[in-house]
Amino acid sequence: MTDETNPWARIIYSRAFAAANSALVQIRFHAAVLDRYREQGLEIKRTDTVGRVKKRGGWSLDFGIGKSDLTIHTGLGGLLQNLPERELQHWADHVAQSDLSESFCKMRLHPGSCIEDGDLRDW
């Protein structure tokens, strides 16, 4: 564990894991995910570190803002509960993957598959 870890992230994940509450799990997105809504004239408000996108008379979603405004993040639960289904693929296209293992992702998508990934060894 590094000293760079956000202590609030540790708390929110501890609570998510303890309560088996995936709604608290944060997902990062490239801030460009908001461009579509800006172009459509939806209301997007922010402070230095938090924001909200809102369709008048429709849905809204609160989000956190990462350093340098390059990424935003929101809880999985809010994303699934607040956004219409037709918007979810747009958000999936903008996930900031942050160094995910390609092989592990393939294994999750195809359980039981065999992936050649080097020799098995102790960590």
N, C-alpha and C positions, 0 to 999 in steps of 0.2 A: 504494500500500500504506500502511496506517495503522499507527501504533504500537500500536493496540489488538489487533493480531493475536496470537493465542496462539502462542508459539514452538513448542510441542509439536505443535500442529495443523499448522504448516508442515512439521515433520519427518515426521509420519505421512503427510501428503499427498505429500511428496517421495518417500518410500519407495513409496507406493502407485503413483504415476505411473511411477517408475523401473522398478519390477518389474511394471507392468501388473497390479497386484493390487487388484482392486475390493473384496476382503474388508476392506481397511483403511479404505475410505472411510466416514466417519462420517455418520450420518443423525440429525437432531434430531427429537424427538417431544415433544409436550406431556406433561408428567408425569402428566396424567390417564389416560394409557394404562394406568397401573398400577392404577387404581381397580378395574377388572374383576377383577384377580387378588387384590386385597385383599378384595373382597367374596366371592370364592370360597374364601378362607382359605389361599391359597398363601403360601409363605414369601417375604417381601420384606425383605432386610437391606440396610443402608447404613452408610457412614461419612459424612464431610462432603462428599465429592466422587465417590464411586463406590458402586455397589450391585449387587445380584443379585436376580432374581426366579426362584423355583424351585418347580416342581411336584414334590412328593414322588414318587419312583419314576419320574419322567418327565424333562421337559426343564428347562433352566435357561438364563438369559441374563444376562450381565454388562453393565453400562451405566455411563456417566459421568453426573454430575449437574451441570447448568448453574447459573449464578448465580441466587440467590433460589428455587431448587428448582422453577422453572416449567417447565423442560425437562430431558429426559434425552437421551443420545445413545449410539449403539452402532455397531459396524462392520457394514456390509452383509453381510459373510461370516458373522459370528456370528448375525445375524438369520435368514439363509436356512438355515444349517446346524443351528441349535439349536431353532428354533421349529417346531412342527408346521404343516403347510400351512393347517389350519383357523384358525390364529391370525394369519396374515399380513395378512388384510384388516383385522382389528382394529387392527393397528399402522399400516397404510396410512391408516386413518381418522384417526389422531392425528399425522401428520407435521407438524412445525413448519416451514412452507414458507419462511420468511425471505426474502421479497421476490423470488420467482421470477417471471420474465416469463411471463404467461399465453399470449402469442402464441408464444413459443419452445416452451413445453410442447405447445401444439396442433400445432406443426410437427413435433415429435419423434414425436407420436402418429400423425400423418398425413403421412408423408414425401411431398414433391412437391406438397403443397397450397399454394395461393396465399392469403396472408393480407394484407389491407390494413392496413398498419401505418405509414403516413406516408411521406414522401419519403425516397429513398435519398440519403445525404449522407456526407461525410467526418466522422470522429470528431474 
